[in-house]
Amino acid sequence: MFRLWAKTFKDNHMLRDTTICNDSDDTRTHKIFSALEEVCYEFDLSKPIWLDSTVAEFKRHSKARFYQDNFVDSIDFDFLEIHVIEE
């Protein structure tokens, strides 16, 4: 069971969160991209861009934060955080 927890924050307060579960036989990378796509659909966001710093942070901690620099559209929160909580 693969689970990814996504949260949006503004002024150090969590605004929304969701957990995406995936039981497929896809690779870990496909599961992450698929879950992020579901999160963006649920939160009505454009898909964020994975910058080098975001990729490095995710590799280190299985957690990444997407700031305004990662989005093409403007966002009404400070950052979106994703965290793999179960693999």
C-alpha distances in whole Angstrom, upper triangle without the diagonal:
4,6,10,13,16,20,23,26,30,32,30,29,25,26,23,19,16,12,10,7,6,5,8,10,11,12,11,14,14,11,13,16,14,13,16,18,16,17,21,21,21,23,25,25,26,24,24,26,24,27,28,27,24,23,24,23,19,20,21,19,16,17,20,23,24,28,31,31,28,29,32,32,33,31,32,30,30,26,23,20,17,14,11,10,7,6
4,7,10,13,17,20,23,27,30,27,26,23,23,20,17,14,10,8,6,5,6,9,10,10,11,8,11,11,8,9,12,11,10,13,15,14,14,18,19,18,20,23,22,23,20,21,22,21,24,24,24,20,19,21,19,16,16,18,16,12,14,16,19,21,24,27,28,24,25,28,29,30,27,29,26,26,23,19,17,13,11,8,8,5,4
4,7,10,13,17,20,24,26,24,22,19,20,17,13,10,7,6,5,6,9,11,14,13,13,11,13,13,9,9,12,11,8,11,14,12,12,16,17,16,17,20,20,21,19,19,21,20,23,23,23,19,19,20,18,15,16,18,15,12,12,15,17,18,22,25,26,23,23,26,27,27,25,25,23,23,20,16,14,10,9,6,6,5,7
4,6,10,14,16,20,23,20,19,16,17,14,11,8,6,5,7,9,12,14,16,14,14,11,12,12,9,8,10,10,7,8,12,10,9,13,15,14,14,17,17,18,16,16,18,17,19,21,20,16,16,18,16,12,15,16,13,10,9,11,13,15,18,21,22,19,20,23,23,24,21,22,20,20,16,13,10,7,6,4,6,7,9
4,7,10,13,17,19,17,16,12,13,11,7,6,4,6,9,12,15,17,19,18,18,15,15,16,13,11,13,13,9,10,13,11,9,12,14,13,13,16,16,18,16,16,18,17,20,21,20,16,17,19,16,13,16,17,14,11,9,11,12,14,17,19,21,18,19,22,22,22,19,19,17,17,14,10,8,6,5,6,7,9,12
4,7,10,14,17,15,14,10,11,8,5,5,6,8,11,14,18,19,21,20,19,16,16,16,14,11,12,13,9,8,11,10,7,10,12,11,10,13,12,14,13,13,16,15,18,20,18,15,16,18,15,13,17,17,15,12,10,10,10,11,13,16,18,15,16,19,19,18,15,16,13,14,11,7,6,4,6,9,10,13,15
4,7,10,13,11,10,7,7,6,4,7,9,11,15,18,21,23,25,24,23,20,19,20,17,15,16,16,13,11,14,13,9,11,14,12,10,13,13,15,15,14,17,17,19,21,19,16,18,19,16,15,19,19,16,14,11,11,9,10,12,15,17,15,15,19,18,17,14,13,10,11,8,6,5,7,9,12,13,16,19
4,7,10,10,8,6,6,5,7,10,12,15,18,21,24,26,28,26,26,23,22,22,20,17,17,18,15,13,15,14,11,11,14,12,9,12,11,14,14,13,16,17,18,21,19,16,19,20,17,17,20,21,18,17,13,12,9,9,10,12,15,14,13,17,15,14,10,10,7,7,6,4,6,9,12,15,16,20,22
4,7,6,5,4,6,8,9,13,15,18,21,24,28,29,31,30,29,25,24,25,23,20,21,22,19,16,18,18,14,15,17,16,12,15,14,17,17,15,18,19,19,22,19,17,20,21,18,18,22,21,19,18,14,13,10,11,10,12,15,15,15,18,17,15,11,9,6,6,6,7,8,11,14,17,18,22,24
4,5,5,7,7,10,12,16,19,21,25,28,31,33,35,33,32,29,28,29,27,24,24,25,22,19,21,21,17,17,20,18,14,16,15,18,19,17,20,21,21,23,21,19,22,23,20,21,25,24,22,22,18,16,13,13,11,12,15,16,16,18,17,14,10,8,5,5,7,9,11,15,17,21,22,26,28
4,6,8,10,13,15,19,22,25,28,31,34,36,38,36,35,32,30,32,30,26,27,28,25,23,25,25,21,21,23,22,18,20,19,21,22,20,22,23,23,25,22,21,24,25,21,22,26,25,23,23,19,18,15,15,13,14,17,18,19,21,20,17,14,11,8,7,10,12,14,17,19,23,24,28,30
4,7,9,12,14,17,20,23,26,29,32,34,36,34,33,29,29,30,28,25,26,27,24,22,24,24,20,20,23,21,18,21,20,22,22,20,22,22,23,24,21,19,23,23,20,20,24,23,20,20,17,16,13,15,13,15,18,19,19,23,21,19,15,13,10,8,10,12,12,15,17,20,21,25,27
4,6,9,11,15,18,21,24,27,31,33,35,33,33,29,29,30,27,24,25,26,23,21,23,22,19,19,22,19,16,19,19,22,22,21,23,24,24,26,23,21,24,25,21,22,25,24,21,21,18,17,15,16,15,17,20,20,20,23,22,19,15,13,10,10,11,12,12,15,17,20,20,24,27
4,6,8,11,14,17,20,24,27,29,32,30,30,26,26,27,24,21,22,23,19,18,20,19,15,16,18,16,13,17,16,19,20,19,22,22,23,25,23,20,23,24,20,20,24,23,20,19,16,15,13,14,14,16,20,19,19,22,20,18,15,13,10,10,10,10,10,13,14,17,17,21,24
4,7,11,14,17,21,24,27,29,32,30,30,27,27,27,24,22,22,22,19,17,19,17,14,14,16,14,11,14,14,17,18,18,21,22,24,26,24,21,24,26,22,22,25,25,22,21,18,17,15,15,15,16,19,19,18,21,19,16,13,10,8,10,10,10,11,14,16,19,19,22,25
4,7,11,13,17,20,24,26,28,27,27,24,24,24,21,19,19,19,16,14,16,14,11,12,13,10,8,12,13,16,17,17,20,21,23,26,24,21,23,25,22,21,24,25,21,20,17,16,14,15,15,17,20,19,18,20,19,17,14,12,10,12,11,10,11,12,14,17,17,20,23
4,7,10,13,17,20,22,25,24,24,21,21,21,18,16,17,17,13,12,14,12,9,11,13,10,9,13,13,16,16,17,20,20,22,25,23,20,21,23,20,18,22,22,19,17,14,14,14,14,16,18,21,19,18,21,20,19,16,15,13,14,12,9,9,10,11,13,13,16,19
4,7,10,13,17,19,22,21,21,19,19,19,15,14,15,14,10,11,12,10,7,11,11,9,9,13,14,16,16,17,20,20,23,25,24,20,21,23,21,18,21,22,19,17,15,15,15,16,18,20,22,20,19,22,21,21,18,17,16,17,15,11,11,10,11,12,12,14,17
4,7,10,13,16,19,18,19,16,17,16,13,12,14,13,9,10,12,10,8,12,13,11,12,15,16,18,17,18,20,20,23,25,24,20,21,23,20,17,20,21,18,15,14,15,16,17,20,22,24,21,21,24,23,24,20,21,19,20,17,13,12,10,9,10,9,11,13
4,7,10,12,15,15,16,13,14,13,10,10,11,9,6,9,10,8,8,11,12,10,12,15,16,17,16,17,19,19,22,24,24,20,20,22,20,17,19,21,18,15,14,15,17,17,20,23,24,21,21,23,23,24,21,22,20,21,18,14,13,10,10,10,10,11,12
4,7,9,13,13,14,12,14,13,9,10,12,10,8,11,13,10,11,15,15,14,16,19,19,21,19,20,22,21,25,26,26,22,21,24,22,18,20,22,19,16,16,18,19,20,24,26,27,24,24,27,27,28,25,26,24,25,22,18,16,13,12,10,10,9,10
4,6,9,9,11,10,12,10,7,9,11,9,8,12,12,11,13,16,16,16,18,20,20,21,19,20,22,21,25,26,26,22,21,23,22,19,20,22,20,16,17,19,21,22,25,27,28,25,25,27,28,29,27,28,27,27,24,20,18,15,14,11,12,10,9
4,7,9,11,11,14,12,9,12,14,12,11,15,16,14,16,19,19,19,22,24,24,25,22,24,25,24,27,28,29,25,24,26,25,21,22,24,22,18,20,22,24,25,29,31,32,28,28,31,31,33,31,32,30,31,27,24,22,18,17,14,14,11,10
4,5,9,10,12,10,8,12,13,11,12,15,15,15,17,20,19,20,23,24,24,24,22,23,24,23,27,27,28,25,23,25,25,21,22,24,23,19,21,22,25,25,29,31,31,28,28,30,31,33,31,33,31,32,28,25,23,19,18,15,16,14,12
4,7,9,11,10,9,13,14,12,14,17,18,17,20,22,22,23,26,27,27,26,23,25,25,24,27,27,28,25,23,25,25,21,21,24,23,19,22,23,26,27,30,33,32,29,29,31,33,35,33,35,34,34,30,26,25,21,20,16,18,15,12
4,7,8,6,6,10,11,10,12,14,15,15,18,20,20,21,24,25,24,23,20,21,22,20,23,24,25,22,20,22,22,19,18,21,21,17,20,21,23,24,27,29,29,25,26,28,30,32,30,33,31,31,27,24,22,19,18,15,17,15,12
4,5,5,6,9,10,11,12,14,15,17,18,20,21,23,24,25,24,23,20,20,20,18,21,21,22,20,17,19,19,16,15,18,18,15,17,19,22,22,26,28,27,24,25,27,29,31,30,32,31,30,26,23,21,18,17,14,16,14,11
4,6,5,6,9,10,10,12,14,15,16,18,20,21,22,24,22,22,18,18,18,16,19,19,19,17,14,16,16,12,12,15,15,11,14,15,18,19,23,26,25,21,23,25,27,29,27,30,28,27,23,20,18,14,13,10,13,11,9
4,5,5,6,8,10,11,12,14,15,17,18,20,21,22,20,19,15,15,15,13,16,16,17,14,12,14,15,11,11,15,15,11,13,14,17,17,21,23,22,19,20,22,24,26,25,28,26,25,21,18,17,14,13,11,15,14,12
4,5,5,6,8,10,10,12,14,15,16,18,20,21,19,18,15,16,16,14,18,18,20,17,15,17,18,14,15,18,18,14,16,16,19,18,22,24,23,19,20,22,24,26,25,28,26,26,23,19,18,15,15,13,16,15,13
4,6,5,6,8,10,11,12,14,15,16,18,20,19,18,15,16,17,15,19,20,20,17,15,18,18,14,15,18,17,13,14,15,18,18,22,24,24,20,21,23,24,26,24,26,25,25,21,18,16,13,13,10,13,12,10
4,5,5,6,9,10,10,12,14,15,16,18,16,16,13,13,14,12,15,16,17,13,12,15,14,11,12,15,14,10,11,11,14,14,18,20,20,16,17,20,21,23,21,23,22,22,18,14,13,9,10,8,12,12,11
4,5,5,6,9,10,11,12,14,15,16,14,13,10,11,11,11,14,16,17,14,12,16,16,13,14,17,17,13,13,13,14,14,17,19,19,15,15,17,19,21,20,22,21,21,18,14,14,11,12,12,15,15,14
4,5,5,6,9,10,11,12,14,15,14,14,11,13,14,14,18,20,21,17,16,19,19,16,17,20,19,15,16,15,17,16,20,21,21,17,17,19,20,22,21,23,22,23,19,16,15,12,14,13,15,15,15
4,5,5,6,9,10,11,12,14,13,14,11,13,15,14,18,20,20,16,16,19,18,14,17,19,17,14,13,13,15,15,18,20,21,17,17,19,20,21,19,21,20,21,17,13,13,10,11,10,12,13,13
4,5,5,6,9,10,10,12,10,10,8,9,11,11,15,17,17,14,14,17,16,13,16,18,17,13,12,11,12,11,15,16,17,13,13,16,16,18,16,18,17,17,14,10,10,8,10,11,14,15,15
4,5,5,6,9,10,10,9,9,7,9,12,13,17,19,20,16,16,20,19,16,19,22,20,17,16,15,15,13,16,17,18,14,13,15,16,18,16,19,18,19,16,13,14,12,14,14,17,18,18
4,5,5,6,9,10,10,11,10,12,15,16,20,22,23,19,19,22,21,18,21,23,21,18,17,16,16,15,18,19,21,17,16,18,18,19,17,19,18,20,17,13,14,12,14,14,16,17,18
4,5,5,6,8,8,10,9,11,14,15,18,21,21,17,18,21,19,17,20,22,19,16,15,14,13,13,15,16,18,15,14,16,16,17,14,16,15,16,13,10,11,9,12,13,15,17,18
4,5,5,6,5,6,6,9,12,14,17,20,20,17,18,21,20,18,21,23,21,18,16,15,14,12,14,14,16,13,11,13,12,14,12,14,14,15,13,10,12,11,14,16,18,20,21
4,6,5,6,8,9,12,15,17,21,24,24,20,21,25,23,21,24,26,24,21,20,18,17,15,17,17,19,16,14,15,14,16,14,16,16,18,16,13,15,14,17,18,20,22,22
4,6,8,11,11,14,18,19,22,25,25,21,23,26,24,22,25,27,24,21,19,18,17,16,18,18,21,18,16,18,16,17,15,15,15,18,16,13,14,14,16,18,19,20,22
4,6,9,11,12,16,18,21,24,23,20,22,25,23,21,24,26,23,21,18,17,15,14,15,15,18,16,13,15,13,14,11,11,11,14,13,10,12,13,16,18,19,22,23
4,7,9,12,16,18,21,24,24,21,23,26,24,23,26,28,26,23,21,19,17,15,16,15,18,15,13,13,11,12,10,11,13,16,14,12,15,16,19,21,23,25,26
4,6,8,12,15,17,21,21,18,20,23,21,20,23,25,24,21,19,16,14,12,12,12,14,12,9,10,8,9,8,10,11,13,12,10,13,14,18,20,22,24,25
4,6,9,13,15,19,19,17,18,22,21,20,23,25,24,21,19,16,15,12,12,11,12,10,7,7,7,9,9,12,13,15,13,12,15,15,19,20,23,25,26
4,7,9,12,16,17,14,15,18,18,16,19,22,21,18,17,14,13,10,12,12,12,9,7,8,9,12,12,15,15,16,13,11,13,13,16,18,21,23,23
4,6,9,13,13,10,12,15,15,14,17,19,19,17,14,11,10,7,9,9,9,5,5,7,9,11,11,14,14,13,11,9,11,11,15,17,20,22,23
4,6,10,11,9,10,13,14,13,16,18,18,17,15,12,11,8,10,10,8,5,6,8,11,13,13,17,16,16,13,12,13,13,16,18,22,23,23
4,7,8,6,6,10,11,10,12,15,15,14,12,9,10,8,10,12,10,7,9,12,15,16,16,19,18,17,13,12,13,12,15,16,20,21,21
4,5,5,6,9,10,11,12,14,16,15,14,10,10,9,10,12,9,7,10,13,16,17,17,20,19,17,14,14,14,14,17,18,22,24,24
4,5,5,6,9,10,11,12,14,15,14,11,12,12,13,15,12,11,14,16,19,20,20,23,22,19,17,16,16,16,17,19,22,24,23
4,5,5,6,9,10,11,12,13,12,9,10,10,11,14,11,10,14,17,20,20,19,22,20,17,14,15,14,14,16,17,21,23,23
4,5,5,6,9,10,11,11,9,6,7,7,10,12,11,9,12,16,18,18,17,20,18,15,12,12,11,11,12,14,18,20,20
4,5,5,6,9,10,10,9,8,10,10,13,16,14,12,15,18,20,21,20,23,21,19,15,14,13,12,13,14,17,19,18
4,5,5,6,9,10,10,9,11,13,15,18,16,14,18,21,23,24,23,25,23,20,17,16,14,14,14,15,18,20,19
4,6,5,6,7,7,6,8,11,13,16,15,14,17,20,23,23,21,23,20,17,14,14,11,11,11,12,15,18,18
4,5,5,5,5,5,9,11,14,17,16,14,17,20,22,23,21,23,20,18,15,13,10,9,8,9,13,14,14
4,6,6,8,9,12,14,17,21,19,17,20,23,26,26,25,27,24,22,18,17,14,12,11,11,14,15,14
4,6,8,9,13,15,18,22,20,19,22,25,27,27,26,27,24,22,19,18,14,13,12,12,14,16,16
4,5,8,11,14,17,21,20,18,21,25,27,26,24,26,22,20,17,15,12,11,8,9,11,13,14
4,7,11,13,17,20,20,18,20,24,25,25,23,25,22,20,16,14,11,8,6,6,8,10,11
4,7,10,13,17,17,15,17,21,22,22,20,21,18,16,13,11,7,6,4,6,9,12,13
4,7,10,13,13,11,14,17,19,19,17,18,15,13,10,8,6,5,7,9,12,15,16
4,6,10,11,9,11,15,16,16,13,15,12,10,6,6,4,7,9,12,15,18,19
4,7,8,6,8,11,12,12,10,13,10,9,5,5,6,8,12,15,17,20,22
4,5,5,7,11,11,10,9,11,9,6,5,7,9,12,15,18,21,24,25
4,5,5,8,8,7,7,9,9,7,7,9,12,15,18,21,24,27,28
4,6,8,9,9,10,13,12,11,10,11,14,16,19,22,25,28,29
4,7,9,10,10,13,13,11,9,10,12,13,17,19,22,25,25
4,5,7,8,11,12,11,10,10,13,15,18,21,24,26,27
4,7,9,13,14,14,13,14,17,18,22,24,27,30,30
4,6,10,12,13,13,13,17,19,22,25,28,30,31
4,7,9,10,11,13,16,19,22,25,28,31,32
4,6,8,8,10,13,16,20,23,25,28,29
4,7,9,11,14,17,20,24,25,29,31
4,6,8,11,14,18,21,23,26,28
4,7,10,14,17,20,22,25,28
4,6,10,13,17,19,22,24
4,7,10,14,16,19,21
4,7,10,12,16,18
4,7,9,12,14
4,6,9,11
4,6,7
4,7
4
